[in-house]
Amino acid sequence: MNDDDIARVLKAAGMRERAPADVARAVREHLRREWREIVAERRGSRRRWSGLAFAASILVAALGLWLAALQPGAPAGPVATMAIALDEVRVKSGWLQRWQPAVVGQILAAGESLETGTHGRAAIALPGIASARLDHDTRVRFTTADLLVIERGALYVDAGIELPGDSRLAVETPSGLVRHIGTQYEVRLDGSNIRLRVREGRVEWRSNSGAVERGQAGEQLMIAADGAVRREQASRYDASWDWIASTTPAIDIEGRPLAEFLSWAGRELGREVMFATPEVAEETATIVVHGSIDGLTPSQALVAVLATTSVRGSLEEGRIVVADGREKIDSN
Amino acid sequence: MKEEQLLIRRMLGGDEQAFEAFFNAYFARVYRFALPRLNGDTEATREVVQATLAKAMRRIGDFRGDSALFTWMCQICRREAVDHIRSRRRHLKHVVLIDDRPDLRSAIDALEAPEEYDLVKAYGREEVGRLVRVVLDRLPSNYGDALEWKYMEGSSVEEIGERLGIGTIAAQSLLARARTAFREALEQVFGAEAADIAAGLGA
């Protein structure tokens, strides 16, 4: 990319909006007062606590040493949060490493494991990615905030839109490591074989012996136990992806542009959003959505939301086509 | 320690310049993040941005540095915006969309027309432009400002250095890093190079 390219892109995109000067001034003054209060509170708090700090530090150190001696493999810091737990979902945690039912909102720490039963499915939130979802009969272990170990079953990772500096989750399998490059993908263990399906973006597969393969959207890598990799075409939206719909984390659509909702629905359904005309595209950016889609699958949400607008959508080969609204989309 | 964490530490220590730097670095970006989510309502945006930045300052001790500080603020802002809208529209419990009844053209012609660039086809020119502006806001530090000053306002490197309170060589280096970060971000977000994006935008 040269200077001309940058200039062309920036000029075509236009200047970013500026806040009115009076708004900036009012917010600055309000925040300055708030900031001074915070600084004063912190100084007061620091003085109050300094006298207790020495005794407390001795107590904490002693407690830490005792815990370390008692449980050398105890979990470290929090790495994920339970977002959805359907039917049988268990967490192995605590000093005794017992399996216990998972609870939505539960913090999951390094060293803990998460498991779904025959009818269970789960979604977890991790820093830097949109979500990770577990199919039934799946077990994962949390190593750090950016490394999950899959021990059995299937895991779907939606990294969302990433930018430089965002953390990048890796998934460790028995025979290698999967690292995404801005993507949605599924890792499924089948005995000692692995199926790696890429729905969006790219993934990198690095085997334990150091061999590297990259998979593109619409491809699947079939990785045998001996390291042999077979590359195949894979649908990005057929019924084999349906399991992730039940564990789609709810999004807040209140006050958001319709275009943003459509973009979300497109990613969740593995389909490109296509507008019949540039005017339709522009219009969806101005339509504001109100309400909630909690409890709906992405395809149900698409029907519910578009039903109240003057635009319509239809699911066509790999696409959600958005046009005018005389006919409504059929739910899957 | 990251630059932004140093800034937070200085600000919480009572450093007035650090407060100014914090405000200058984040106010405009959070404002732009909030405005479209509040349907362009500037008064609502002012309230939400003010609440967001105040909450961010109060909770800054919770910021773990796993993501960029701005990303963390966007999460707060999103919640504040939703709360703001809910507090004014408690009666709305179901999906109800407000729209302008657009006068749309025939779908079929456009679907059959050959497309040179899928990105614009998929998102629309305005949306791609908006995403480019969002990318600028998500770049670290003052990169977005520096790029706009250089390539849109035609400022010299010396002038950019003066506006940022840094020397010419430092400004030159910052611009180089900004270009790299911008290029990488565009490729990650769009999966295309700037030349293709510019072509798609008709530039």
Interface residues (C-beta under 8 A of the other chain):
Chain A: M1 D3 D5 I6 A7 R8 V9 L10 K11 A12 A13 G14 M15 R16 E17 R18 A19 P20 V23 A24 A26 V27 R28 H30 L31 R32 E34 W35 I38 V39 R42 R43 P127 G128 A145 I161 E162 L163 P164 G165 D166 S167 G182 G201 D252 I253 E254 G255 R256 P257 L258 A259 S263 E272 V273 M274 F275 A276 T277 P278 E279 V280 A281 E282 E283 T284 A285 T286 I287 V288 V289 H290 G291 S292 I293 A304 V305 T308 T309 S310 V311 V321 A323 D324
Chain B: M11 L12 G13 G14 F19 F23 F27 A28 Y31 R32 L35 P36 R37 L38 N39 T42 T45 R46 V49 Q50 L53 A54 M57 R58 R64 D66 S67 A68 T71 R78 A81 V82 I85 R86 R89 L92 K93 H94 V95 V96 L97 I98 D99 D100 R101 P102 D103 L104 R105 S106 A107 I108 A110 L111 D118 K121 A122 Y123 G124 R125 E126 E127 V128 G129 R130 V132 R133 V135 L136 D137 R138 L139 P140 G144 L147 E148 Y151 M152 R179 A181 F182 R183 E184 A185 L186 Q188 V189 G191 E193 A194 A195 I197 A198 L201 G202 A203
